Amino acid sequence: MGEDAVVRTSMTTAWLKPGQGRGWTDEPVIKADARPDQWLSRMDVAQQRGLLGRTDTQAALGSRVTVRELSGDWVKVSFLDQAAPDDDGHQTSWVPRAHVVRDLGFLSAQTADGAQVVRVTADSTGVFDGEGMEQTLVVVPFGTRLPLLEQGEKASKILLPNEREGWIASADVAVGEPALGTVEQVFETARSFDGTPYLWGGISPFGIDCSGFTYTVLRSHGIHAPFVGRPVCIETLQEINIKRDDAGGVRPRYAEA
């Protein structure tokens, strides 16, 4: 236990306890090759409400995790990109064991000096098996980050977990980590989620909740706020508007995560 691994499927959904999936309803996000884009269509309103107390977050392909505990076909992991004030300092929950893999080559590519990544900027896009982009390997959502192997005008070559490579449309990604966003840029991204369906624990255009919305929008502009459902002080983020009170002191604004 305590070893680092990565999410190997399109997106994994985190559950508060192992084995909480509800059969056919949750099969798209429980099966090994998860299809979160097909999940909401299987749920009525009551079933969506039933996720309360079952799920709490998600993580996209390539996200780093630390393995904490094993239980049959399930594994408890800490999501290293999602800070939280409890557990070990990161959001920690259960995911299907098939959704994570220990891939040292991929982990090294993420953390190597001078390593480049691509960030998905479209609502979602496909990763393909060749530069011609004919056969889809996996569909990934906004915010997914993957190591860049070769940048091309139409398609860029990327590294995938499990020692695989793929190609992604260059128009659907940005290269490198984002610069700290201005208030206007953050609001523009926030408005792009208008019409996104609500999903408890969701963090993408496939479905999103309030905490996931705040986390995803801010992270896309280089702002790393804790993933919690409470006010988060962001006074240290210089590009966020800071108001001063009458005494001349700083009164920080807050992001309701």
N, C-alpha and C positions, 0 to 999 in steps of 0.2 A: 504494500500500500504506500501511497505517497508519491507514486510515479506519475510523471506528466504524460498526457495522451492528447489526441485531437479528435474532434467530431469528424466522422467519415461519411456522413449522409447529408442530404440537402439541408436539413435542419432537425435538430433533436428537441423534443419537448420534455421539460423537466417535471417530475412528479414528486409529491411530498412523501409518498411511500411506494415501495416496489410493487408491481403487479396491479396498479390501480386502473389500467385500461379497461374500457367497457365493450370488449368484443368488437363486432363489426363497426360500431360507431367510431372508435378510436384507432382502428386498424391502419389507416393511412400514416399515422405518426408513431405507431408501435413497430411496424414491420421494419426489416433491416434496411431496405432502401426507402426511407420515409418520403411521403409525398404530402407535405403540409398544405400545399395548394389545393388538395382535394378533401381536406378535413371538414371545413365549415359546412360544406354542402350536405354532409351526412347528419348534421345536428339541427334539431328544432330548438326553439327558444329554451325550453325546459332542460334540454341536454346541454346547451351552452352554459346555462346557469349552474348545471351540475359540475362544471369544472372548478367552481369555487371550493377550495379545500382539497383539491386533487392536484392541480398544476400550479406552477408559479413563475416560470420563465421559459425561454427557449435559447438555443445557441445555433449559429449557422455553421455550415461546412467549413472546416479548418480552424474552428475556435479551439483554443487551448484549455485543457482541463487538468485537474489533479485528481487521481483516483483515491478515494477514501475508504470504500468498503464494497464487498461483493456479496450478492444474495441471489443465487440461481442465475437467471437470465438478466439480472439487473445489476447496475453498478452505481454507487453513490459517488458523485464527483463535485468538485468545486470549480466554478467557471471563472477562469483567471482574468477575463475581460469584464467581469461584473462585480464590482466592489460592493460590499455590504458590511454593516457595523457589527454583525453577529457571526456565528460560526467561526471560520478561520480568517475572516476579513473578505470573503468572497461568497457570492450566492452559491449555496450548496444544496443539491437535490439528487433524485434518482432518475436515471435514464436507462433505456434498453442497452444491454451490454454490447449488442451488435452495432450500436451507433458510435462507439469510440474505438480507437485503435492506437497502439503505441508505435508511432512511426518516427524513429530517430532522425531519418533523413529530412522529413518534412519539418520536424521541430527545429532542426539546425538551420534549414532554409529560412524559417521565420525569424530567427534570432541572430543570424550571422551579420557581422559588420558589413554595412553597405547593401544589405539585402533590400530588394525592391518588392513591393506588393501592388496588387491591383485591388481597387475597391469597387464593388458593384454600385453604380449610380442610377441604374434603371430600376423600376419597381421589381422586376425579376428578369432573368436572362438565362439562356442555356449554356452549358459547358459541353463542348462537342469533342468527338474523337479524332478530328483532323482539321487542318486549316481550311478545308472547304466547308466546314460546319454543316455537315449533312446528317450525321447520326448523333442524337443528343445523349450524353452520358448522365446528366443531372441538371435540374433546374434550381437556380439559387436566387435568393431574394436580395433586395437592397441592403447594402451594408456588409455583405460577405467580403472577406479579405483573404486573398490567396497569393502565394509567392509567384512573382513574375519571372519567367524563364527567357522570354523573347517578345519584344514589343513589335507589333506589325501595324500597318496602316488600316487593314480591315479586321484582322484577327490577331490576338495575342496569345502566346503559348504560356500556360501556367502549370504549376505543380499541384497535384492533388494527393490526398492521403492514400495509403496503400501502394506507394511507389508507382503512381499513375501520373500521366500527363494529359492535359486537355487544352482546348482552344476556346476562346471566348471573344465575342464581338468587341472590338476596341471602342466602338461608339457607346457601349454600355458600361464602361469602366473608367476610372481615373487611376493614374499611376502615383504611388506614394501616399504617405499619410497626409491628412488634410492640415492646412494651416488653421490657426485659431479663427473661428468664424466671427463675423460682426453680428450685431443684433439683427440687422436687415437680412443677412444671409440665413441666419437660423430661422427667422420667421418665414422666409421663402420656402425653405425645406419643410417646415411644419405645415404650411398650407398645402404642400404637394400631397399630404396624407388625407386631405379632404375626401370623404367618401369611402375610406378604408373601413372594412367591417370590423366590429368590435370582437375581440377574442381574449378571454381571460388568460393572462400570461403571455400573450402574443407580443412579438417585437418586430414585425415586418409587415409589408403590404399584403401578405396573405391573411392577416388578422392581427390586431394590436390592441393593447389596453393602455391605461393612462401611464403607468410606470414604464412600460415598454416604449411608448411614444416618446416620452421625455428622454429616456436613455438613448434610443436610436437616433433621434434628431440631433441631440447634443453631441453624441459620439461622431456623427458624420461631419462635424465641424471642429473636431479635435478637443472637445470638452468632455471630460470623463467624470460624470457625476455618479455618486453611489446609486445602486439599483435598489431603492427603498421607497415605500409608500408614505413618505413624510417629507417635510421641507428640508431641502439640501442647500446649505450655504455655499455660494459660489463667488464670494467677494474677491477671491484671489485670481479669478479669471479676468484679465485686464480688458478684454474686448466686450465683456458684458457691461451694460449700462449700470453705473454706480451712482446712487443718489446721495447727496450730503444733507444732513439735517441743519437746522438753524445755527447750531453750535460749531459747525464746520467739521464734524466728525463724519466718518463713513457709515452709511446705513446700507448694508448689502441687500441686493435683491435675492430672491429665492426661486428655485425651480421646484415646483411640486411634482415629485417623481411618482 
